[in-house]
Amino acid sequence: MRLVKLTMLRKWERSAPLALTIPSIFLFIGASAQDNSPYSRYGLGNQAPTTNISNRGMGGVAAAYNDPYTVNYANPASFSFFSAQQEPGSRKLNSGRVVFNIGADGQGRTLTDQSAQNKFTSPNLLFSHVMMGLPLRKNWGMAFGVRPITSINYKIQNSGKLYDPNTGNLIVDSSTTLYEGQGGAYLGSLGTAVKFKTGKSQYLSLGVNAGYMFGSRDYNTRVSLYDDSTAYAAAHYESKTSLGDFYFDAGLQYHFKASDKIYVGLGAYGNWQQEIKTNRNTVAETYTYSTQTGYIPIDTATSTSNIKSSLIYPSSVTGGFVISKLAENEAGWTVGADFTRNNWDQFRFEGARDTAVRSNWQAKIGAEFHPVPKNNYFSRTAYRIGFFTGPDYIYTRQTKIPVLGISAGLGLPIANYSLQSRFQASMINLSFEYIKRGNNTNIIQENLYRLSVGFSLTDLWFGGKTKYYED
């Protein structure tokens, strides 16, 4: 088997984040076709990162994490922690801080073909997420946006003699089979959370997301036969499936003050098993190839269209904790851990079980450090580090694929010098991840290097009787 290598700074106005949202989404979604990962042909493809870029720097720890300047979309219970102030003696919102997050992933994938001892690389630029969060009342917030769930991009070529799978007899001396796939799943979501005071310095937050999962899975197989005495037409088979349906998940967080400076948070989030509608079209045909026009169909053997069915998206649950030290004019830190269980044994496509996927787990640990605040830039920078491990949900040839990852990140504040934007606060979040997927027992080993860049833009919005006058 052989792998085939596939070939701002201006002043931010209040409406700028919204104006950039739609073109940013299409820019990064369109860039995803350069990737080449053979494992993405199984299940629903490679799983996208499930957490915001600031959380990725901490190994993906997110179950109990919240930050009023970041949308932690992994756990919707965190939406109740957006900054808000009420008018005295009233439930009306006096002021609230709106948060806008957008991110992109630049990654390089190195593939090692264990059978041929060859290495191949594929750089890529991917859309990460775009999310907006805002307080509705004090202790009540909401967030909405869109992000990828999985991605499918592979191109694999197999050359050699072709044998009859039933008799074992030689059919042709030379053949080439090209496997190609594109697609992936995305989630547009709208969530809300409410926080309750359960005691002195104790809070319970409950959150829920409602969204729409959509995407496609396009698989192509092209077979070319070569023989000195016989001319064969090349064959092409395509199966293209679109998917789309409503999707729900939920979460909770419980935070309390353990001592004068130490705070503890517990959290959990997940989704239940859900049915997603699908629509599949297929075609089997002969074709020829021209360097000027590409693939040209000759004759169609069979075709089907609008085969309506569904897939079963599996349930998943994550639980974890964080411990933080928070004090004025002192160094602060946060440490935490998460454990995730994904029930991929429940996955079904058009009623059939996929033997290439299995239930899996993942353990994550991470930390964030804030230096003593001083009169220099680096004392206002957040420093993050993390680690995660667990088997992949994909099992090729009934062989486990171990996954091991390390991460590091920075939270870099951006100063605002304009009086017009004096109520805005901005931060660049960076995370770097190294992920090793597979080992010497697997057919393919992947080494992934991912650099993620996210912009967290916040602005103070006013409500109630308070008015805002710009200079």
Beta strands, then each sheet from edge to edge (+ up, - down):
strand 1: 2-3
strand 2: 46-47
strand 3: 84-86
strand 4: 93-113
strand 5: 118-137
strand 6: 140-163
strand 7: 170-199
strand 8: 202-226
strand 9: 234-257
strand 10: 262-271
strand 11: 274-290
strand 12: 294-313
strand 13: 316-325
strand 14: 332-342
strand 15: 348-349
strand 16: 352-353
strand 17: 360-370
strand 18: 382-391
strand 19: 402-414
strand 20: 424-437
strand 21: 444-462
sheet 1: 1+ 6- 2+
sheet 2: 1+ 6- 5+ 4- 3+
sheet 3: 1+ 6- 7+ 8- 9+ 10- 13+ 14- 17+ 18- 19+ 20- 21+
sheet 4: 1+ 6- 7+ 8- 9+ 11- 12+ 15- 16+
end
